[in-house]
Structures are given as C-alpha cells and as structure tokens.
Amino acid sequence: MFSKDLTTPFNEGPACFNSGFTTIYFTRNLHLFTKPKDIENKKNNLGIFTATATDTGWTNIQPLAYNSDDYNVAHPSLSSDGKLLIFSSDMPGGYGGSDLYYCKKQGSN
C-alpha cells in the first residue's frame, strides 16, 4: 500500500509525480461508495486525480477536469518539465478502444 490517504475500497492504479515529488497524479474510480455492493448495477469509470504532499501525508485530492461518468481517463504520465500530462482514455472521437491524449499546464497552477 502506498498511502492510506489515497486508498479506497475500489481501484487506485498507475501514478506519476512532479519533479519535486510534491504532487501526485493517479488513477482511481470516480465514485467512492462505502460498500462495493453499492456499485453492482452502476458503471464506475476511472479518472485521474491529483493530490499535494504535506509533512503528514497527501491532501487536497482533486479530479482532473477531463474525468467523466461516460468514459475512462487513466494512466497519467507527466513530462520532465511538468508542463505536459499524457493519459489514456476511451472517450468518444478517438481512433480505437483507448487512445493517448495530452493536456498542457497553463499558468502556475
């Protein structure tokens, strides 16, 4: 287990960090129900989330703006300068089952 701050009853998966290891980008299920049986008849796609490192753990967990209940967004990879996030998704408009996409960081956030 990597961190109890980021662990849920569902899936946490591929992750990457910024160069200072102060921000993590990670894959997890979008809906974090209290019991796995609560999701049996619902689709629970994957999304990418970020969190910030503190002295006591990971805080400020935020979803990526591209996450959707209609498709998966997963497998983040960050460029060495931290300005480009590459990820896979099966969102509409792609070329196959899952395709690679990227987004560019704008500003200081």
Secondary structure as UniProt FT lines:
FT   HELIX           4..6
FT   STRAND          12..17
FT   TURN            19..20
FT   STRAND          23..29
FT   HELIX           36..39
FT   TURN            40..41
FT   STRAND          46..54
FT   TURN            55..56
FT   STRAND          57..63
FT   TURN            65..66
FT   TURN            69..70
FT   STRAND          73..78
FT   TURN            80..81
FT   STRAND          84..89
FT   TURN            92..93
FT   STRAND          99..104
//
